[in-house]
Amino acid sequence: MAYGHSRYLLLPQIKEFSDYERLVLNEMAKGNLTPWFHMQILVTYFEGLAMLVKRGLMDMEVVEDLFANRIIWYWEAMKDIFYTRRSQLRDPKMYDSIEYLYNELKKREKQSATIAS
């Protein structure tokens, strides 16, 4: 549900940070937590997967097989927002685990393309 809400309803409306402020942050300030909640579920889930991979508790191949497209899509859709929030909140590590998964998946994607050609 969180993935579908974010991918198909919320993020198509977000073209720049001001859209995120209006659709997520301002709604949260008014007491409507739904947009923020759905996005937080994905953030927390992907950050948790990254921690499992980093600690050797989950194999990156499993993450790749199950979630590669979703993680790549999510990072690419949200990276500008993530970078802005890092700066605003002065938290350079915020969302760094999702970025780690994204970078690892892109490396694997590139390696697969090189092997295939």
ZABA-350560 format. One record per atom (N, C-alpha, C, O): residue number from 1; residue in three letters; atom name; x, y, z. Coordinates in steps of 0.02 Angstrom, whole numbers, plus 50000, padded with zeros to 5 digits. Atoms other than C-alpha are relative to their C-alpha. Layout:
{NUM; "ALA"; "CA"; {X; Y; Z}};
...
This chain:
{1; "MET"; "N"; {50041; 49940; 50000}};
{1; "MET"; "CA"; {50000; 50000; 50000}};
{1; "MET"; "C"; {50043; 50063; 50000}};
{1; "MET"; "O"; {50030; 50110; 49962}};
{2; "ALA"; "N"; {49957; 49941; 49997}};
{2; "ALA"; "CA"; {50137; 50124; 50045}};
{2; "ALA"; "C"; {50036; 50011; 49934}};
{2; "ALA"; "O"; {50043; 50068; 49911}};
{3; "TYR"; "N"; {49965; 49995; 50065}};
{3; "TYR"; "CA"; {50231; 50085; 49885}};
{3; "TYR"; "C"; {49953; 50027; 49947}};
{3; "TYR"; "O"; {49969; 50074; 49911}};
{4; "GLY"; "N"; {50048; 49979; 50051}};
{4; "GLY"; "CA"; {50077; 50103; 49776}};
{4; "GLY"; "C"; {49978; 50072; 50009}};
{4; "GLY"; "O"; {49974; 50110; 49961}};
{5; "HIS"; "N"; {50020; 49931; 49986}};
{5; "HIS"; "CA"; {50022; 50263; 49861}};
{5; "HIS"; "C"; {50055; 50049; 49979}};
{5; "HIS"; "O"; {50042; 50100; 49947}};
{6; "SER"; "N"; {49944; 49955; 50017}};
{6; "SER"; "CA"; {50194; 50341; 49842}};
{6; "SER"; "C"; {50013; 50002; 49926}};
{6; "SER"; "O"; {50019; 50056; 49896}};
{7; "ARG"; "N"; {49980; 50003; 50071}};
{7; "ARG"; "CA"; {50231; 50281; 49666}};
{7; "ARG"; "C"; {49946; 50026; 49954}};
{7; "ARG"; "O"; {49961; 50064; 49907}};
{8; "TYR"; "N"; {50052; 49986; 50048}};
{8; "TYR"; "CA"; {50063; 50303; 49583}};
{8; "TYR"; "C"; {49956; 50060; 50016}};
{8; "TYR"; "O"; {49924; 50088; 49972}};
{9; "LEU"; "N"; {50042; 49943; 49981}};
{9; "LEU"; "CA"; {49975; 50440; 49681}};
{9; "LEU"; "C"; {50040; 50062; 50019}};
{9; "LEU"; "O"; {50025; 50117; 49995}};
{10; "LEU"; "N"; {49965; 49941; 49972}};
{10; "LEU"; "CA"; {50099; 50552; 49770}};
{10; "LEU"; "C"; {50058; 50024; 49957}};
{10; "LEU"; "O"; {50060; 50083; 49937}};
{11; "LEU"; "N"; {49939; 49977; 50034}};
{11; "LEU"; "CA"; {50266; 50556; 49680}};
{11; "LEU"; "C"; {49990; 50025; 49929}};
{11; "LEU"; "O"; {50029; 50068; 49907}};
{12; "PRO"; "N"; {50011; 49969; 50065}};
{12; "PRO"; "CA"; {50196; 50588; 49506}};
{12; "PRO"; "C"; {49982; 50075; 50004}};
{12; "PRO"; "O"; {49990; 50112; 49955}};
{13; "GLN"; "N"; {50018; 49930; 49990}};
{13; "GLN"; "CA"; {50137; 50755; 49578}};
{13; "GLN"; "C"; {50060; 50042; 50023}};
{13; "GLN"; "O"; {50055; 50104; 50025}};
{14; "ILE"; "N"; {49942; 49964; 49971}};
{14; "ILE"; "CA"; {50309; 50801; 49648}};
{14; "ILE"; "C"; {50053; 50008; 49946}};
{14; "ILE"; "O"; {50088; 49960; 49928}};
{15; "LYS"; "N"; {49949; 49985; 50051}};
{15; "LYS"; "CA"; {50420; 50885; 49520}};
{15; "LYS"; "C"; {50059; 50038; 50030}};
{15; "LYS"; "O"; {50114; 50037; 50002}};
{16; "GLU"; "N"; {49946; 49962; 49967}};
{16; "GLU"; "CA"; {50521; 50995; 49638}};
{16; "GLU"; "C"; {49985; 50002; 50075}};
{16; "GLU"; "O"; {49932; 49980; 50097}};
{17; "PHE"; "N"; {50006; 50002; 49928}};
{17; "PHE"; "CA"; {50547; 51021; 49823}};
{17; "PHE"; "C"; {49938; 50037; 50026}};
{17; "PHE"; "O"; {49908; 50016; 50075}};
{18; "SER"; "N"; {50059; 49963; 49977}};
{18; "SER"; "CA"; {50407; 51148; 49839}};
{18; "SER"; "C"; {49937; 49957; 49996}};
{18; "SER"; "O"; {49891; 49965; 50036}};
{19; "ASP"; "N"; {50056; 50047; 50003}};
{19; "ASP"; "CA"; {50285; 51012; 49783}};
{19; "ASP"; "C"; {50000; 49953; 50060}};
{19; "ASP"; "O"; {49948; 49939; 50089}};
{20; "TYR"; "N"; {49993; 50043; 49941}};
{20; "TYR"; "CA"; {50351; 50899; 49921}};
{20; "TYR"; "C"; {49978; 50038; 50063}};
{20; "TYR"; "O"; {49942; 50010; 50105}};
{21; "GLU"; "N"; {50021; 49960; 49942}};
{21; "GLU"; "CA"; {50329; 51039; 50047}};
{21; "GLU"; "C"; {49924; 50006; 50004}};
{21; "GLU"; "O"; {49894; 49996; 50057}};
{22; "ARG"; "N"; {50073; 49991; 50003}};
{22; "ARG"; "CA"; {50150; 51069; 49991}};
{22; "ARG"; "C"; {49963; 49935; 50013}};
{22; "ARG"; "O"; {49915; 49934; 50052}};
{23; "LEU"; "N"; {50037; 50063; 49998}};
{23; "LEU"; "CA"; {50096; 50888; 49973}};
{23; "LEU"; "C"; {50015; 49956; 50060}};
{23; "LEU"; "O"; {49974; 49914; 50080}};
{24; "VAL"; "N"; {49981; 50044; 49944}};
{24; "VAL"; "CA"; {50189; 50809; 50118}};
{24; "VAL"; "C"; {50010; 50040; 50064}};
{24; "VAL"; "O"; {49974; 50030; 50113}};
{25; "LEU"; "N"; {49983; 49964; 49938}};
{25; "LEU"; "CA"; {50263; 50931; 50244}};
{25; "LEU"; "C"; {49943; 50045; 50025}};
{25; "LEU"; "O"; {49928; 50045; 50084}};
{26; "ASN"; "N"; {50056; 49956; 49979}};
{26; "ASN"; "CA"; {50119; 51056; 50244}};
{26; "ASN"; "C"; {49940; 49959; 50023}};
{26; "ASN"; "O"; {49906; 49977; 50071}};
{27; "GLU"; "N"; {50055; 50043; 49979}};
{27; "GLU"; "CA"; {49992; 50916; 50254}};
{27; "GLU"; "C"; {50014; 49971; 50069}};
{27; "GLU"; "O"; {49968; 49965; 50111}};
{28; "MET"; "N"; {49982; 50027; 49935}};
{28; "MET"; "CA"; {50086; 50842; 50400}};
{28; "MET"; "C"; {49989; 50053; 50055}};
{28; "MET"; "O"; {49963; 50038; 50109}};
{29; "ALA"; "N"; {50009; 49946; 49952}};
{29; "ALA"; "CA"; {50084; 51011; 50488}};
{29; "ALA"; "C"; {49926; 50012; 50015}};
{29; "ALA"; "O"; {49908; 50035; 50069}};
{30; "LYS"; "N"; {50073; 49992; 49990}};
{30; "LYS"; "CA"; {49894; 51016; 50464}};
{30; "LYS"; "C"; {49969; 49939; 50034}};
{30; "LYS"; "O"; {49909; 49939; 50047}};
{31; "GLY"; "N"; {50026; 50059; 49967}};
{31; "GLY"; "CA"; {49877; 50845; 50544}};
{31; "GLY"; "C"; {49984; 49942; 49954}};
{31; "GLY"; "O"; {49964; 49888; 49977}};
{32; "ASN"; "N"; {50011; 50055; 50049}};
{32; "ASN"; "CA"; {49858; 50742; 50384}};
{32; "ASN"; "C"; {50067; 49964; 49991}};
{32; "ASN"; "O"; {50109; 49985; 49952}};
{33; "LEU"; "N"; {49937; 50037; 50002}};
{33; "LEU"; "CA"; {49996; 50615; 50409}};
{33; "LEU"; "C"; {50005; 49949; 49945}};
{33; "LEU"; "O"; {50058; 49919; 49935}};
{34; "THR"; "N"; {50002; 50053; 50049}};
{34; "THR"; "CA"; {49946; 50499; 50267}};
{34; "THR"; "C"; {50057; 50004; 49949}};
{34; "THR"; "O"; {50093; 49954; 49941}};
{35; "PRO"; "N"; {49946; 49998; 50050}};
{35; "PRO"; "CA"; {50068; 50561; 50131}};
{35; "PRO"; "C"; {50069; 49987; 50032}};
{35; "PRO"; "O"; {50109; 49949; 50006}};
{36; "TRP"; "N"; {49936; 50009; 49964}};
{36; "TRP"; "CA"; {50213; 50571; 50255}};
{36; "TRP"; "C"; {50008; 49928; 50023}};
{36; "TRP"; "O"; {50061; 49899; 50017}};
{37; "PHE"; "N"; {49999; 50068; 49973}};
{37; "PHE"; "CA"; {50169; 50403; 50332}};
{37; "PHE"; "C"; {50018; 49949; 49946}};
{37; "PHE"; "O"; {50061; 49906; 49957}};
{38; "HIS"; "N"; {49985; 50047; 50054}};
{38; "HIS"; "CA"; {50171; 50310; 50167}};
{38; "HIS"; "C"; {50073; 50006; 49977}};
{38; "HIS"; "O"; {50106; 49956; 49963}};
{39; "MET"; "N"; {49930; 49991; 50021}};
{39; "MET"; "CA"; {50338; 50386; 50120}};
{39; "MET"; "C"; {50048; 49975; 50054}};
{39; "MET"; "O"; {50100; 49946; 50039}};
{40; "GLN"; "N"; {49957; 50023; 49945}};
{40; "GLN"; "CA"; {50411; 50348; 50292}};
{40; "GLN"; "C"; {50004; 49924; 50004}};
{40; "GLN"; "O"; {50055; 49896; 50021}};
{41; "ILE"; "N"; {49998; 50073; 50001}};
{41; "ILE"; "CA"; {50361; 50166; 50278}};
{41; "ILE"; "C"; {50053; 49976; 49951}};
{41; "ILE"; "O"; {50093; 49932; 49967}};
{42; "LEU"; "N"; {49950; 50021; 50050}};
{42; "LEU"; "CA"; {50465; 50150; 50119}};
{42; "LEU"; "C"; {50070; 50017; 50023}};
{42; "LEU"; "O"; {50116; 49976; 50016}};
{43; "VAL"; "N"; {49934; 49980; 49976}};
{43; "VAL"; "CA"; {50611; 50247; 50192}};
{43; "VAL"; "C"; {50025; 49951; 50053}};
{43; "VAL"; "O"; {50081; 49927; 50049}};
{44; "THR"; "N"; {49981; 50044; 49945}};
{44; "THR"; "CA"; {50613; 50141; 50349}};
{44; "THR"; "C"; {50014; 49930; 49975}};
{44; "THR"; "O"; {50062; 49898; 49997}};
{45; "TYR"; "N"; {49991; 50067; 50027}};
{45; "TYR"; "CA"; {50595; 49979; 50253}};
{45; "TYR"; "C"; {50065; 49994; 49962}};
{45; "TYR"; "O"; {50104; 49947; 49973}};
{46; "PHE"; "N"; {49939; 50003; 50039}};
{46; "PHE"; "CA"; {50734; 50017; 50130}};
{46; "PHE"; "C"; {50062; 50012; 50043}};
{46; "PHE"; "O"; {50114; 49981; 50032}};
{47; "GLU"; "N"; {49943; 49988; 49955}};
{47; "GLU"; "CA"; {50848; 50085; 50266}};
{47; "GLU"; "C"; {50014; 49936; 50040}};
{47; "GLU"; "O"; {50072; 49918; 50051}};
{48; "GLY"; "N"; {49991; 50063; 49964}};
{48; "GLY"; "CA"; {50818; 49924; 50364}};
{48; "GLY"; "C"; {50032; 49946; 49958}};
{48; "GLY"; "O"; {50076; 49910; 49982}};
{49; "LEU"; "N"; {49968; 50048; 50045}};
{49; "LEU"; "CA"; {50861; 49816; 50214}};
{49; "LEU"; "C"; {50074; 50015; 49993}};
{49; "LEU"; "O"; {50116; 49970; 49994}};
{50; "ALA"; "N"; {49929; 49981; 50007}};
{50; "ALA"; "CA"; {51022; 49914; 50193}};
{50; "ALA"; "C"; {50040; 49981; 50061}};
{50; "ALA"; "O"; {50097; 49957; 50055}};
{51; "MET"; "N"; {49963; 50018; 49939}};
{51; "MET"; "CA"; {51071; 49888; 50374}};
{51; "MET"; "C"; {50012; 49925; 50003}};
{51; "MET"; "O"; {50066; 49903; 50023}};
{52; "LEU"; "N"; {49991; 50073; 50002}};
{52; "LEU"; "CA"; {51043; 49700; 50355}};
{52; "LEU"; "C"; {50055; 49980; 49952}};
{52; "LEU"; "O"; {50096; 49936; 49967}};
{53; "VAL"; "N"; {49947; 50014; 50049}};
{53; "VAL"; "CA"; {51153; 49698; 50200}};
{53; "VAL"; "C"; {50068; 50021; 50027}};
{53; "VAL"; "O"; {50116; 49983; 50024}};
{54; "LYS"; "N"; {49936; 49975; 49974}};
{54; "LYS"; "CA"; {51289; 49805; 50279}};
{54; "LYS"; "C"; {50028; 49957; 50056}};
{54; "LYS"; "O"; {50089; 49950; 50062}};
{55; "ARG"; "N"; {49978; 50041; 49944}};
{55; "ARG"; "CA"; {51296; 49691; 50431}};
{55; "ARG"; "C"; {50007; 49926; 49982}};
{55; "ARG"; "O"; {50021; 49884; 50025}};
{56; "GLY"; "N"; {49991; 50069; 50023}};
{56; "GLY"; "CA"; {51302; 49533; 50327}};
{56; "GLY"; "C"; {49943; 49954; 50020}};
{56; "GLY"; "O"; {49951; 49893; 50018}};
{57; "LEU"; "N"; {50057; 50040; 49979}};
{57; "LEU"; "CA"; {51131; 49474; 50386}};
{57; "LEU"; "C"; {49953; 49985; 49942}};
{57; "LEU"; "O"; {49908; 49942; 49948}};
{58; "MET"; "N"; {50039; 50014; 50060}};
{58; "MET"; "CA"; {51054; 49480; 50212}};
{58; "MET"; "C"; {50047; 50008; 49941}};
{58; "MET"; "O"; {50087; 50054; 49937}};
{59; "ASP"; "N"; {49959; 49999; 50059}};
{59; "ASP"; "CA"; {51135; 49444; 50047}};
{59; "ASP"; "C"; {49974; 50053; 49950}};
{59; "ASP"; "O"; {49914; 50060; 49940}};
{60; "MET"; "N"; {50019; 49948; 50047}};
{60; "MET"; "CA"; {51136; 49586; 49921}};
{60; "MET"; "C"; {49962; 49970; 49940}};
{60; "MET"; "O"; {49920; 50003; 49910}};
{61; "GLU"; "N"; {50036; 50032; 50055}};
{61; "GLU"; "CA"; {51078; 49463; 49788}};
{61; "GLU"; "C"; {49926; 49992; 50014}};
{61; "GLU"; "O"; {49884; 49999; 49969}};
{62; "VAL"; "N"; {50071; 50007; 49981}};
{62; "VAL"; "CA"; {50916; 49434; 49883}};
{62; "VAL"; "C"; {49966; 50068; 49992}};
{62; "VAL"; "O"; {49912; 50072; 49963}};
{63; "VAL"; "N"; {50028; 49932; 50007}};
{63; "VAL"; "CA"; {50886; 49622; 49892}};
{63; "VAL"; "C"; {49993; 50017; 49927}};
{63; "VAL"; "O"; {49942; 50044; 49905}};
{64; "GLU"; "N"; {50002; 49986; 50072}};
{64; "GLU"; "CA"; {50928; 49637; 49709}};
{64; "GLU"; "C"; {49942; 49963; 49966}};
{64; "GLU"; "O"; {49904; 49993; 49928}};
{65; "ASP"; "N"; {50053; 50039; 50032}};
{65; "ASP"; "CA"; {50810; 49497; 49658}};
{65; "ASP"; "C"; {49931; 50025; 50019}};
{65; "ASP"; "O"; {49886; 50027; 49977}};
{66; "LEU"; "N"; {50066; 49981; 49976}};
{66; "LEU"; "CA"; {50665; 49559; 49763}};
{66; "LEU"; "C"; {49982; 50074; 49991}};
{66; "LEU"; "O"; {49924; 50091; 49977}};
{67; "PHE"; "N"; {50017; 49929; 49994}};
{67; "PHE"; "CA"; {50680; 49748; 49767}};
{67; "PHE"; "C"; {50039; 50048; 49955}};
{67; "PHE"; "O"; {50030; 50108; 49960}};
{68; "ALA"; "N"; {49956; 49955; 50038}};
{68; "ALA"; "CA"; {50806; 49816; 49640}};
{68; "ALA"; "C"; {49961; 50056; 49965}};
{68; "ALA"; "O"; {49978; 50115; 49973}};
{69; "ASN"; "N"; {50036; 49949; 50038}};
{69; "ASN"; "CA"; {50681; 49905; 49529}};
{69; "ASN"; "C"; {49967; 50051; 50045}};
{69; "ASN"; "O"; {49966; 50111; 50030}};
{70; "ARG"; "N"; {50034; 49954; 49954}};
{70; "ARG"; "CA"; {50587; 49979; 49676}};
{70; "ARG"; "C"; {50049; 50047; 50035}};
{70; "ARG"; "O"; {50035; 50106; 50042}};
{71; "ILE"; "N"; {49949; 49958; 49967}};
{71; "ILE"; "CA"; {50743; 50042; 49765}};
{71; "ILE"; "C"; {50029; 50051; 49951}};
{71; "ILE"; "O"; {50036; 50109; 49968}};
{72; "ILE"; "N"; {49973; 49954; 50050}};
{72; "ILE"; "CA"; {50815; 50116; 49606}};
{72; "ILE"; "C"; {49949; 50054; 49984}};
{72; "ILE"; "O"; {49966; 50113; 49982}};
{73; "TRP"; "N"; {50052; 49951; 50014}};
{73; "TRP"; "CA"; {50650; 50199; 49564}};
{73; "TRP"; "C"; {49993; 50050; 50058}};
{73; "TRP"; "O"; {49991; 50111; 50048}};
{74; "TYR"; "N"; {50012; 49957; 49942}};
{74; "TYR"; "CA"; {50629; 50266; 49741}};
{74; "TYR"; "C"; {50057; 50050; 50009}};
{74; "TYR"; "O"; {50044; 50110; 50020}};
{75; "TRP"; "N"; {49944; 49954; 49991}};
{75; "TRP"; "CA"; {50803; 50339; 49755}};
{75; "TRP"; "C"; {49999; 50053; 49945}};
{75; "TRP"; "O"; {50007; 50113; 49959}};
{76; "GLU"; "N"; {49999; 49952; 50055}};
{76; "GLU"; "CA"; {50793; 50420; 49583}};
{76; "GLU"; "C"; {49942; 50050; 50005}};
{76; "GLU"; "O"; {49950; 50108; 49987}};
{77; "ALA"; "N"; {50057; 49955; 49991}};
{77; "ALA"; "CA"; {50621; 50492; 49622}};
{77; "ALA"; "C"; {50009; 50048; 50058}};
{77; "ALA"; "O"; {49983; 50104; 50057}};
{78; "MET"; "N"; {49996; 49962; 49938}};
{78; "MET"; "CA"; {50671; 50556; 49793}};
{78; "MET"; "C"; {50068; 50033; 50014}};
{78; "MET"; "O"; {50073; 50072; 50061}};
{79; "LYS"; "N"; {49933; 49977; 49982}};
{79; "LYS"; "CA"; {50857; 50598; 49786}};
{79; "LYS"; "C"; {50005; 50075; 50011}};
{79; "LYS"; "O"; {50038; 50097; 50058}};
{80; "ASP"; "N"; {49996; 49927; 49990}};
{80; "ASP"; "CA"; {50835; 50786; 49765}};
{80; "ASP"; "C"; {49966; 50020; 50065}};
{80; "ASP"; "O"; {49991; 50065; 50100}};
{81; "ILE"; "N"; {50033; 49987; 49936}};
{81; "ILE"; "CA"; {50713; 50787; 49911}};
{81; "ILE"; "C"; {50044; 49978; 50058}};
{81; "ILE"; "O"; {50051; 50013; 50107}};
{82; "PHE"; "N"; {49955; 50026; 49948}};
{82; "PHE"; "CA"; {50831; 50680; 50014}};
{82; "PHE"; "C"; {50059; 50047; 50011}};
{82; "PHE"; "O"; {50076; 50062; 50068}};
{83; "TYR"; "N"; {49943; 49954; 49994}};
{83; "TYR"; "CA"; {50978; 50796; 49978}};
{83; "TYR"; "C"; {49979; 50066; 50034}};
{83; "TYR"; "O"; {50015; 50093; 50076}};
{84; "THR"; "N"; {50025; 49938; 49970}};
{84; "THR"; "CA"; {50874; 50949; 50022}};
{84; "THR"; "C"; {49986; 49990; 50075}};
{84; "THR"; "O"; {50005; 50032; 50116}};
{85; "ARG"; "N"; {50015; 50013; 49929}};
{85; "ARG"; "CA"; {50812; 50871; 50185}};
{85; "ARG"; "C"; {50065; 49991; 50041}};
{85; "ARG"; "O"; {50069; 50014; 50098}};
{86; "ARG"; "N"; {49935; 50007; 49965}};
{86; "ARG"; "CA"; {50991; 50822; 50232}};
{86; "ARG"; "C"; {50027; 50069; 50017}};
{86; "ARG"; "O"; {50050; 50081; 50073}};
{87; "SER"; "N"; {49973; 49933; 49990}};
{87; "SER"; "CA"; {51042; 51002; 50211}};
{87; "SER"; "C"; {49957; 50039; 50050}};
{87; "SER"; "O"; {49985; 50070; 50096}};
{88; "GLN"; "N"; {50045; 49964; 49955}};
{88; "GLN"; "CA"; {50889; 51077; 50298}};
{88; "GLN"; "C"; {50008; 49977; 50072}};
{88; "GLN"; "O"; {50009; 50018; 50118}};
{89; "LEU"; "N"; {49998; 50028; 49933}};
{89; "LEU"; "CA"; {50904; 50962; 50447}};
{89; "LEU"; "C"; {50071; 49990; 50026}};
{89; "LEU"; "O"; {50082; 49966; 50082}};
{90; "ARG"; "N"; {49928; 50006; 49983}};
{90; "ARG"; "CA"; {51095; 50966; 50449}};
{90; "ARG"; "C"; {50016; 49929; 50023}};
{90; "ARG"; "O"; {50048; 49918; 50075}};
{91; "ASP"; "N"; {49989; 50071; 49985}};
{91; "ASP"; "CA"; {51099; 50777; 50447}};
{91; "ASP"; "C"; {50027; 49965; 49937}};
{91; "ASP"; "O"; {49989; 49937; 49898}};
{92; "PRO"; "N"; {49971; 50027; 50061}};
{92; "PRO"; "CA"; {51221; 50717; 50313}};
{92; "PRO"; "C"; {49992; 49925; 49992}};
{92; "PRO"; "O"; {50002; 49899; 49937}};
{93; "LYS"; "N"; {50009; 50073; 50005}};
{93; "LYS"; "CA"; {51187; 50534; 50353}};
{93; "LYS"; "C"; {49927; 49980; 49987}};
{93; "LYS"; "O"; {49913; 49921; 49975}};
{94; "MET"; "N"; {50070; 50015; 50012}};
{94; "MET"; "CA"; {50999; 50547; 50330}};
{94; "MET"; "C"; {49992; 49969; 49931}};
{94; "MET"; "O"; {50016; 49996; 49881}};
{95; "TYR"; "N"; {50014; 50037; 50061}};
{95; "TYR"; "CA"; {50943; 50422; 50197}};
{95; "TYR"; "C"; {50063; 49971; 49967}};
{95; "TYR"; "O"; {50061; 49951; 49909}};
{96; "ASP"; "N"; {49939; 50025; 50032}};
{96; "ASP"; "CA"; {51123; 50366; 50168}};
{96; "ASP"; "C"; {49998; 49925; 49987}};
{96; "ASP"; "O"; {50035; 49900; 49944}};
{97; "SER"; "N"; {50004; 50071; 50012}};
{97; "SER"; "CA"; {51076; 50183; 50180}};
{97; "SER"; "C"; {49961; 49984; 49936}};
{97; "SER"; "O"; {49978; 49936; 49901}};
{98; "ILE"; "N"; {50035; 50009; 50064}};
{98; "ILE"; "CA"; {50951; 50197; 50038}};
{98; "ILE"; "C"; {50048; 50018; 49943}};
{98; "ILE"; "O"; {50049; 49984; 49892}};
{99; "GLU"; "N"; {49951; 49981; 50051}};
{99; "GLU"; "CA"; {51086; 50286; 49939}};
{99; "GLU"; "C"; {50051; 49944; 49990}};
{99; "GLU"; "O"; {50072; 49930; 49934}};
{100; "TYR"; "N"; {49953; 50056; 50004}};
{100; "TYR"; "CA"; {51205; 50143; 49980}};
{100; "TYR"; "C"; {49970; 49943; 49958}};
{100; "TYR"; "O"; {50003; 49918; 49912}};
{101; "LEU"; "N"; {50033; 50053; 50038}};
{101; "LEU"; "CA"; {51080; 50014; 49914}};
{101; "LEU"; "C"; {49995; 50019; 49926}};
{101; "LEU"; "O"; {50009; 49979; 49882}};
{102; "TYR"; "N"; {50005; 49976; 50069}};
{102; "TYR"; "CA"; {51050; 50118; 49759}};
{102; "TYR"; "C"; {50067; 49994; 49964}};
{102; "TYR"; "O"; {50070; 49967; 49909}};
{103; "ASN"; "N"; {49934; 50003; 50032}};
{103; "ASN"; "CA"; {51236; 50133; 49722}};
{103; "ASN"; "C"; {50023; 49929; 49988}};
{103; "ASN"; "O"; {50051; 49914; 49935}};
{104; "GLU"; "N"; {49981; 50071; 50008}};
{104; "GLU"; "CA"; {51265; 49947; 49749}};
{104; "GLU"; "C"; {49960; 49968; 49943}};
{104; "GLU"; "O"; {49987; 49931; 49903}};
{105; "LEU"; "N"; {50042; 50028; 50053}};
{105; "LEU"; "CA"; {51119; 49902; 49636}};
{105; "LEU"; "C"; {50020; 50026; 49932}};
{105; "LEU"; "O"; {50019; 49989; 49883}};
{106; "LYS"; "N"; {49978; 49972; 50064}};
{106; "LYS"; "CA"; {51179; 50020; 49500}};
{106; "LYS"; "C"; {50067; 49969; 49978}};
{106; "LYS"; "O"; {50077; 49957; 49918}};
{107; "LYS"; "N"; {49937; 50034; 50016}};
{107; "LYS"; "CA"; {51354; 49942; 49510}};
{107; "LYS"; "C"; {49986; 49931; 49970}};
{107; "LYS"; "O"; {50015; 49911; 49920}};
{108; "ARG"; "N"; {50018; 50068; 50023}};
{108; "ARG"; "CA"; {51277; 49769; 49489}};
{108; "ARG"; "C"; {49967; 50003; 49931}};
{108; "ARG"; "O"; {49979; 49960; 49889}};
{109; "GLU"; "N"; {50033; 49990; 50064}};
{109; "GLU"; "CA"; {51170; 49832; 49346}};
{109; "GLU"; "C"; {50052; 50011; 49945}};
{109; "GLU"; "O"; {50048; 49983; 49890}};
{110; "LYS"; "N"; {49947; 49985; 50048}};
{110; "LYS"; "CA"; {51324; 49900; 49258}};
{110; "LYS"; "C"; {50043; 49938; 49986}};
{110; "LYS"; "O"; {50061; 49925; 49929}};
{111; "GLN"; "N"; {49961; 50061; 50009}};
{111; "GLN"; "CA"; {51422; 49740; 49288}};
{111; "GLN"; "C"; {49962; 49949; 49957}};
{111; "GLN"; "O"; {49992; 49917; 49914}};
{112; "SER"; "N"; {50041; 50046; 50039}};
{112; "SER"; "CA"; {51279; 49635; 49217}};
{112; "SER"; "C"; {49998; 50021; 49927}};
{112; "SER"; "O"; {50002; 49979; 49882}};
{113; "ALA"; "N"; {50001; 49975; 50069}};
{113; "ALA"; "CA"; {51271; 49746; 49063}};
{113; "ALA"; "C"; {50067; 49987; 49965}};
{113; "ALA"; "O"; {50069; 49971; 49905}};
{114; "THR"; "N"; {49934; 50011; 50028}};
{114; "THR"; "CA"; {51459; 49730; 49038}};
{114; "THR"; "C"; {50010; 49927; 49982}};
{114; "THR"; "O"; {50037; 49910; 49930}};
{115; "ILE"; "N"; {49993; 50073; 50011}};
{115; "ILE"; "CA"; {51453; 49540; 49053}};
{115; "ILE"; "C"; {49957; 49979; 49940}};
{115; "ILE"; "O"; {49979; 49937; 49900}};
{116; "ALA"; "N"; {50046; 50019; 50054}};
{116; "ALA"; "CA"; {51305; 49529; 48933}};
{116; "ALA"; "C"; {50024; 50023; 49931}};
{116; "ALA"; "O"; {50005; 49994; 49880}};
{117; "SER"; "N"; {49978; 49974; 50065}};
{117; "SER"; "CA"; {51392; 49630; 48798}};
{117; "SER"; "C"; {50067; 49975; 49980}};
{117; "SER"; "O"; {50093; 49992; 49927}};
